[in-house]
Amino acid sequence: MTFSLTVSDEVRALAPGFTHVAIEAHGLVNGPSTDASSALLDDAARRLAVRLDGRAPHEDPHMAAWREVYTAFGSKPSRTRNSAEALAKRALADGGLPRINLLVDLYNAISVAHLIPVGGEDIDRIRGGMRLVRAGGDEEFVTVVGGEEVVEHPDAGEVVWRDELGVTCRRWNWRQGPRTRLTEETVSGIFLLESLAPMPVAELEQAGTGLAELLEKFSPGARIDVHAADPVRG
């Protein structure tokens, strides 16, 4: 893998059951959502309903583990849900999952089907690689509120993804900043699939393989590298 991605010792100490799979992809073709990507989202919602069998998303053991970690770094998990739980709630609601663009639809489908937080970032918009750290509180997170660009600061101790310019995603995987998100002009991306115990590492890797296959299918000829971080659990 040519892209730099690191997890700090502070985060590993906070969540020793954390594992991630990273997929680096170049030569991607993005664009508006299609009938095919929409069908993937509908199928993912059906798979989720079968998986939960009438339970709420937060009752799933994997989602419960994420809630515990969010609480550990000072966030209220019922108010700032991890990305997988938030998507799952939308998938089960009447409105269903949003259609964003082709690449986002693909990783959202994997996230919902496997109940795993998944994110995608435009490599060309990232400076100096990405690091998962506990924030000091003075970092800048540029977002948009009411159509206007504003600068927020994470809470001290909050887990964030960041690059040299600032925070790219707050509260681990709760809210992504607009600077690095995948747009219809994106040609190179880094996709992160994240899990905690008790989810088996094999299930996370299966989800990563599934996403890599979708990227290859929808962007023929793309160069895709799947990289599993050093697992800290079996």
C-alpha positions as CSV (number, residue, x, y, z in Angstrom):
1,M,0.0,0.0,0.0
2,T,1.4,3.4,-1.0
3,F,-1.0,5.5,1.0
4,S,0.0,6.2,4.6
5,L,-2.5,5.2,7.3
6,T,-1.7,4.8,11.0
7,V,-3.6,4.1,14.2
8,S,-2.1,5.7,17.4
9,D,-1.2,3.8,20.5
10,E,-3.7,5.9,22.4
11,V,-6.5,4.7,20.3
12,R,-5.4,1.1,20.5
13,A,-5.3,1.4,24.3
14,L,-8.8,2.8,24.3
15,A,-10.2,0.0,21.9
16,P,-7.9,-3.0,22.0
17,G,-10.5,-5.0,19.9
18,F,-10.2,-2.6,17.0
19,T,-9.3,-3.8,13.5
20,H,-9.6,-2.2,10.1
21,V,-9.3,-3.1,6.5
22,A,-8.1,-0.4,4.0
23,I,-8.7,-0.5,0.3
24,E,-6.6,1.8,-1.9
25,A,-8.1,2.3,-5.4
26,H,-6.8,4.3,-8.4
27,G,-8.4,4.7,-11.7
28,L,-11.9,4.9,-10.3
29,V,-14.9,6.0,-12.3
30,N,-17.6,7.8,-10.2
31,G,-20.8,9.5,-11.2
32,P,-24.5,9.8,-10.2
33,S,-26.2,6.9,-8.6
34,T,-27.4,4.3,-11.0
35,D,-30.2,1.7,-11.1
36,A,-27.5,-0.9,-10.3
37,S,-26.1,0.9,-7.3
38,S,-29.6,1.6,-6.1
39,A,-30.4,-2.1,-6.3
40,L,-27.3,-2.9,-4.2
41,L,-28.6,-0.5,-1.5
42,D,-32.1,-2.1,-1.5
43,D,-30.5,-5.6,-1.3
44,A,-28.3,-4.5,1.6
45,A,-31.4,-3.2,3.5
46,R,-33.1,-6.6,3.0
47,R,-30.0,-8.4,4.3
48,L,-29.8,-6.1,7.3
49,A,-33.5,-6.8,8.2
50,V,-32.7,-10.6,8.1
51,R,-29.6,-10.1,10.2
52,L,-31.4,-8.1,12.9
53,D,-34.5,-10.2,12.9
54,G,-36.7,-7.6,14.5
55,R,-34.0,-6.1,16.8
56,A,-33.0,-2.5,16.7
57,P,-29.5,-1.8,15.2
58,H,-28.0,-0.8,18.6
59,E,-29.0,-4.2,20.0
60,D,-26.6,-6.0,17.6
61,P,-23.4,-7.0,19.6
62,H,-21.1,-5.2,17.2
63,M,-23.1,-2.0,17.4
64,A,-23.2,-2.3,21.2
65,A,-19.4,-2.5,21.2
66,W,-19.2,0.7,19.2
67,R,-21.5,2.4,21.7
68,E,-19.2,1.3,24.6
69,V,-16.2,2.8,22.8
70,Y,-18.0,6.1,22.0
71,T,-19.0,6.4,25.7
72,A,-15.3,5.7,26.6
73,F,-14.1,8.7,24.7
74,G,-16.8,11.0,25.9
75,S,-19.5,10.9,23.2
76,K,-23.1,10.1,23.7
77,P,-23.8,7.2,21.4
78,S,-27.5,7.7,21.3
79,R,-26.9,11.2,19.9
80,T,-23.8,10.7,17.8
81,R,-24.2,7.2,16.4
82,N,-21.4,5.5,14.6
83,S,-21.8,5.5,10.8
84,A,-23.0,1.9,10.5
85,E,-25.7,2.3,13.1
86,A,-26.9,5.6,11.6
87,L,-27.1,4.1,8.2
88,A,-28.9,1.0,9.5
89,K,-31.6,3.1,11.1
90,R,-32.2,4.9,7.8
91,A,-32.2,1.6,5.9
92,L,-35.0,0.3,8.1
93,A,-37.0,3.5,8.0
94,D,-39.7,4.2,5.4
95,G,-37.5,6.6,3.4
96,G,-34.7,4.0,3.1
97,L,-31.1,4.7,2.3
98,P,-30.0,7.9,0.5
99,R,-28.5,7.7,-3.0
100,I,-25.4,9.9,-3.0
101,N,-23.2,8.9,-5.9
102,L,-21.9,5.6,-7.3
103,L,-18.9,5.1,-5.1
104,V,-20.6,6.2,-1.9
105,D,-23.6,3.9,-2.8
106,L,-21.1,0.9,-3.1
107,Y,-19.5,1.4,0.3
108,N,-22.8,2.2,2.0
109,A,-24.3,-1.0,0.7
110,I,-21.4,-3.0,2.2
111,S,-21.7,-1.1,5.5
112,V,-25.4,-1.9,5.8
113,A,-25.2,-5.5,4.7
114,H,-22.4,-6.3,7.1
115,L,-23.3,-3.7,9.8
116,I,-19.7,-2.4,9.7
117,P,-18.7,1.3,9.7
118,V,-17.2,2.0,6.2
119,G,-15.9,5.3,4.9
120,G,-14.4,6.6,1.7
121,E,-12.0,9.5,1.2
122,D,-10.6,11.1,-1.9
123,I,-6.8,10.5,-1.8
124,D,-6.1,13.5,-3.9
125,R,-7.6,15.8,-1.3
126,I,-5.7,14.3,1.7
127,R,-2.4,15.7,2.8
128,G,0.3,13.6,4.3
129,G,-1.7,10.4,4.9
130,M,-4.3,9.7,7.5
131,R,-4.0,9.1,11.3
132,L,-6.5,7.8,13.8
133,V,-5.8,9.7,17.0
134,R,-7.2,11.1,20.2
135,A,-7.7,14.9,19.6
136,G,-6.1,17.6,21.7
137,G,-9.1,19.8,21.1
138,D,-7.4,22.5,19.0
139,E,-7.5,20.7,15.7
140,E,-9.6,22.3,12.9
141,F,-12.6,20.5,11.4
142,V,-14.0,22.4,8.4
143,T,-17.6,21.6,7.7
144,V,-20.7,23.2,6.3
145,V,-23.6,24.5,8.3
146,G,-26.6,26.3,6.7
147,G,-24.7,26.5,3.4
148,E,-21.8,28.3,5.0
149,E,-18.3,26.9,5.7
150,V,-17.5,26.9,9.4
151,V,-14.6,25.6,11.5
152,E,-15.3,23.3,14.5
153,H,-12.9,21.9,17.0
154,P,-13.2,18.3,18.3
155,D,-13.5,17.7,22.1
156,A,-10.2,16.9,23.9
157,G,-9.8,13.1,23.9
158,E,-12.3,12.6,21.0
159,V,-11.2,9.9,18.5
160,V,-10.7,11.5,15.1
161,W,-9.3,10.7,11.7
162,R,-7.0,13.5,10.6
163,D,-4.3,14.5,8.0
164,E,-1.8,17.3,8.0
165,L,-4.4,20.0,7.3
166,G,-6.9,19.0,10.1
167,V,-9.6,16.6,11.1
168,T,-11.3,14.6,8.2
169,C,-13.8,12.7,10.3
170,R,-15.1,13.5,13.8
171,R,-16.0,11.0,16.6
172,W,-14.2,8.2,14.8
173,N,-16.7,7.6,12.0
174,W,-19.6,9.8,12.9
175,R,-19.3,12.9,10.6
176,Q,-17.0,13.2,7.6
177,G,-15.8,16.6,6.5
178,P,-16.6,17.8,3.0
179,R,-12.9,18.5,2.1
180,T,-12.0,14.8,1.5
181,R,-15.3,13.2,0.7
182,L,-15.8,11.3,-2.6
183,T,-17.3,13.4,-5.3
184,E,-18.2,12.6,-8.9
185,E,-14.8,13.9,-9.9
186,T,-12.9,11.4,-7.6
187,V,-10.5,9.0,-9.4
188,S,-8.5,7.8,-6.4
189,G,-9.9,6.7,-3.1
190,I,-9.1,5.1,0.2
191,F,-11.9,3.0,1.8
192,L,-11.8,2.1,5.5
193,L,-13.8,-0.8,7.0
194,E,-13.7,-0.8,10.8
195,S,-14.7,-3.3,13.4
196,L,-14.5,-4.1,17.1
197,A,-14.7,-7.4,19.0
198,P,-16.8,-9.4,19.1
199,M,-17.0,-9.3,15.3
200,P,-14.7,-11.9,13.8
201,V,-11.8,-10.5,11.8
202,A,-12.8,-13.0,9.0
203,E,-16.1,-11.3,8.7
204,L,-14.5,-7.9,8.3
205,E,-12.1,-9.2,5.7
206,Q,-15.1,-10.8,3.8
207,A,-16.7,-7.4,3.7
208,G,-13.5,-5.9,2.4
209,T,-13.3,-8.4,-0.3
210,G,-16.9,-7.7,-1.3
211,L,-16.2,-4.0,-1.6
212,A,-13.1,-4.6,-3.6
213,E,-15.1,-6.7,-6.0
214,L,-17.7,-4.1,-6.4
215,L,-15.1,-1.4,-7.1
216,E,-13.6,-3.6,-9.8
217,K,-17.0,-4.3,-11.3
218,F,-18.1,-0.6,-11.5
219,S,-14.6,0.8,-12.4
220,P,-13.1,-1.8,-14.8
221,G,-9.4,-1.5,-15.0
222,A,-9.0,0.3,-11.7
223,R,-5.9,-0.6,-9.6
224,I,-7.1,-1.9,-6.3
225,D,-5.0,-2.9,-3.3
226,V,-6.7,-4.5,-0.2
227,H,-4.7,-4.1,3.0
228,A,-5.6,-5.6,6.3
229,A,-4.0,-3.8,9.3
230,D,-2.2,-5.9,11.9
231,P,-5.1,-7.6,13.7
232,V,-5.0,-7.2,17.5
233,R,-7.5,-10.0,18.1
234,G,-8.1,-13.4,16.6
